[in-house]
Amino acid sequence: MFQAIRRHRAPESVSSQKRAPEETAKSIRRTPSHGEEIIVSKSQIIRFSRVVDLSQAIGPDTQMFPAYPPPTFTQWTTREVHGFFAEPLFLISHTGTHVDAPFHFEPKGRKLHQMPLDRFIVPGHVLDVRGLPKKGRILPTHLQSSIRTAPRPYRNGDAILLRTGWWERHRGTRAYLFENPGLTRAAANLLLDLGVGLVGIDTANIDHPDDAAYPAHHALLAANVPVIENVANLSALGSSAFFLLALPLNLQGTSGSPIRLVALAE
């Protein structure tokens, strides 16, 4: 399935291609009108009017679990000696808004470079599960309530972003890291039954903070469904339809990567 993208009221456009294992759909370009560039696909056109950044900023003050070091950027070259400025980046692959590959929890799971790239370029949906208390549990009933009132149907492979409101209310506090609502195994299995291809959440940990067995991580990653944590700015999407770009760095052999999570919203 190939998605072409058209942006309203802007001279530029973004195009992307999802490739099935043995076929590639073709796109054609036609003459734009009124200063608009259009890429037309034989299968679908994606329209968007705004780009919403769903990523946390990464720097020395980024909140990290105690097991992880804070990000550090130090000067390595100087303009006086080398003619240019550059810095090495020291950070964990699960820093800020990031994606977990199956290998993060599954010893025989896929590493990041083994995941198909088109898994990270998909239509997205926000499931609103706000209102849960500290250390609340996201149950199937919470998801079903949001699914029933969803403005658009879900398709196999779509991305689900869980909006708990935790980033909006608790970022920068201890509660953000250690008292978040967590997805139960039963709720994770419901998402798998729905056919999701990618699951994100606006907390630092998709699991309940007191559950050291990490049931949601194991359920999703064992099914080759990547997990995105530390999603930000979900309030900016509201009920808009959007196309999600969650591209990780092209890292070889890692269990995850920071991402610049972006929604192309109507």
C-alpha positions in Angstrom: 0.0 0.0 0.0 1.4 3.3 -1.0 0.6 6.6 0.6 1.2 9.9 -1.2 0.9 13.1 0.9 -0.5 16.5 -0.1 -0.1 19.5 2.1 -2.7 22.2 1.9 -1.8 25.9 1.7 1.9 25.2 1.4 4.3 25.1 -1.5 6.1 22.0 -0.3 4.9 18.4 0.0 6.1 15.2 1.6 5.8 11.8 0.0 6.4 8.4 1.4 6.0 4.9 0.1 4.9 1.8 1.9 6.1 -1.3 0.0 4.5 -4.7 0.1 7.0 -7.6 0.0 6.8 -8.1 -3.7 5.2 -5.1 -5.2 5.6 -1.4 -5.4 2.8 1.0 -6.4 3.7 3.8 -8.7 2.9 7.5 -8.2 2.5 10.2 -10.8 3.1 13.9 -10.6 0.6 16.3 -12.1 0.9 20.1 -12.6 0.1 21.9 -9.3 -2.4 24.7 -9.2 -2.3 27.8 -7.1 1.3 27.2 -6.1 0.6 23.8 -4.6 2.7 20.8 -5.3 0.8 17.6 -5.5 1.9 14.0 -5.6 -0.8 11.7 -6.6 -0.8 8.0 -5.9 -2.9 5.3 -7.6 -4.0 4.1 -4.2 -4.4 7.1 -1.9 -3.8 10.8 -1.2 -3.0 12.0 2.4 -4.0 15.6 3.0 -2.6 17.6 5.9 -2.6 21.2 6.9 -0.2 21.2 9.9 2.8 19.4 11.3 2.6 18.5 15.0 5.8 17.7 16.9 5.1 14.9 19.4 8.7 14.7 20.6 10.3 15.7 23.8 13.4 17.8 23.6 16.7 16.0 24.4 19.3 17.7 26.5 21.1 17.5 29.9 17.8 18.2 31.6 15.8 15.4 29.9 14.2 13.2 32.5 15.8 9.7 32.7 15.3 6.7 34.9 18.1 6.1 37.5 19.5 3.2 35.4 20.2 5.6 32.5 22.8 8.4 32.3 21.6 11.9 31.3 22.3 13.0 27.7 25.6 14.7 27.3 26.8 16.8 24.4 30.4 18.0 24.6 32.6 20.0 22.2 34.9 17.9 20.2 36.3 20.1 17.4 36.9 23.9 17.3 36.5 26.3 14.5 40.0 27.7 15.4 41.7 24.3 14.9 39.5 22.3 12.6 37.5 25.1 10.9 34.2 23.7 12.1 32.3 22.9 15.3 31.1 19.4 16.2 30.1 17.5 19.3 29.9 13.8 20.3 26.5 12.7 21.6 26.4 10.4 24.7 23.0 9.1 25.3 21.0 5.9 25.9 19.1 4.6 22.9 15.9 4.9 25.0 16.3 8.7 25.6 13.4 11.1 25.3 10.7 10.2 22.8 12.0 6.9 21.6 11.0 3.5 20.1 11.6 0.1 21.7 12.5 -2.7 19.3 11.5 -6.2 20.3 15.1 -7.0 21.3 14.7 -4.5 24.2 12.9 -7.2 26.2 12.9 -10.3 24.0 16.3 -12.1 23.8 15.4 -13.5 20.4 13.5 -10.5 19.3 14.2 -8.3 16.3 16.8 -5.6 16.7 16.0 -2.1 15.4 17.6 -2.5 12.0 15.6 -5.6 11.4 12.3 -3.9 11.7 10.6 -2.9 8.4 10.8 0.8 7.9 7.2 1.2 6.8 6.1 0.1 10.3 7.0 3.6 11.4 5.1 5.5 8.7 1.4 4.8 9.3 -2.0 6.4 9.9 -2.4 7.2 13.6 -5.2 7.3 16.2 -5.3 8.8 19.7 -7.1 6.8 22.4 -8.1 9.1 25.2 -7.6 7.3 28.6 -7.2 10.4 30.7 -8.6 10.5 34.2 -6.7 7.5 35.7 -5.1 8.1 39.1 -1.5 7.8 39.9 -0.4 4.2 39.4 -3.7 3.4 37.7 -4.1 0.5 35.4 -5.2 0.9 31.8 -7.7 -2.0 31.4 -9.5 -3.3 28.2 -12.6 -1.5 29.3 -10.8 1.9 29.2 -9.6 1.1 25.6 -13.0 -0.2 24.5 -14.7 3.0 25.6 -12.4 5.1 23.5 -12.6 2.7 20.6 -16.4 2.9 20.5 -16.3 6.7 20.2 -13.4 6.9 17.7 -14.1 9.2 14.8 -12.4 6.9 12.2 -12.2 3.2 11.7 -9.0 1.3 12.6 -7.1 -0.5 10.0 -4.6 -3.3 10.3 -1.1 -1.9 10.9 -2.3 1.5 12.2 -0.6 3.3 15.1 -2.3 3.8 18.4 -1.2 6.6 20.8 -2.5 6.4 24.3 -3.2 9.8 25.9 -3.1 9.4 29.7 -2.4 13.1 30.2 0.7 12.2 32.2 3.1 14.3 30.2 0.7 17.2 30.2 0.3 17.1 34.0 3.4 15.6 35.5 6.4 16.2 33.2 9.4 17.4 35.2 8.2 15.7 38.4 9.1 12.4 40.1 5.6 11.2 39.4 6.2 11.3 35.7 8.8 8.5 36.0 7.5 6.5 38.9 3.7 6.9 39.3 2.3 6.7 35.8 -0.7 4.7 34.7 0.4 1.4 33.1 -1.1 -0.7 30.3 -2.1 -4.2 31.5 -1.3 -7.3 29.6 -5.0 -7.8 28.8 -5.2 -4.3 27.4 -2.1 -4.9 25.3 -3.6 -8.1 24.0 -6.8 -6.1 23.0 -4.6 -3.8 20.9 -3.0 -6.8 19.3 -6.5 -8.2 18.5 -7.3 -4.8 16.9 -4.4 -5.3 14.5 -2.2 -2.4 15.6 1.3 -2.1 14.1 2.7 0.5 16.5 1.7 1.6 20.1 2.8 4.8 21.8 2.1 6.4 25.1 2.7 9.8 26.8 4.5 8.2 29.8 8.1 7.2 30.3 7.0 3.5 30.7 4.1 1.8 29.0 3.9 -0.7 31.9 2.7 -0.1 35.4 5.6 1.3 37.5 5.2 -1.5 40.2 5.1 -4.4 37.7 8.7 -5.6 37.3 7.5 -8.3 34.9 6.8 -5.7 32.2 3.7 -7.5 30.8 2.7 -4.8 28.3 6.2 -4.6 26.9 6.5 -8.4 26.5 3.0 -8.8 25.0 3.6 -6.1 22.3 7.3 -6.7 21.5 6.9 -10.5 21.3 4.3 -9.8 18.6 6.8 -7.5 16.8 4.8 -4.4 17.6 7.2 -1.6 18.5 6.5 0.6 21.5 7.0 4.4 21.6 7.4 6.1 25.0 7.6 9.7 26.2 5.1 10.9 23.6 4.5 14.7 24.0 1.9 17.3 22.9 -1.0 14.9 22.2 -3.4 17.7 23.3 -2.4 19.5 20.1 -3.9 16.8 17.9 -7.4 16.8 19.5 -9.7 14.6 17.3 -7.8 15.4 14.0 -7.0 12.7 11.6 -3.3 12.3 11.2 -0.5 10.4 9.6 2.3 9.4 11.9 6.0 9.6 11.1 8.0 7.8 13.8 11.3 7.2 12.1 14.2 5.9 14.2 17.8 6.5 13.4 19.4 3.9 11.2 21.2 2.2 14.1 22.6 -1.3 13.6 22.1 -3.9 16.3 20.4 -1.7 18.9 17.3 -2.3 21.1 15.8 1.2 20.3 16.4 4.7 19.2 15.4 8.3 19.9 12.9 9.5 17.3 11.5 12.8 16.1 7.8 11.8 16.3 5.7 13.9 14.0 2.0 13.9 13.1 0.8 15.2 9.8 -2.7 16.4 10.8 -5.7 17.7 9.0 
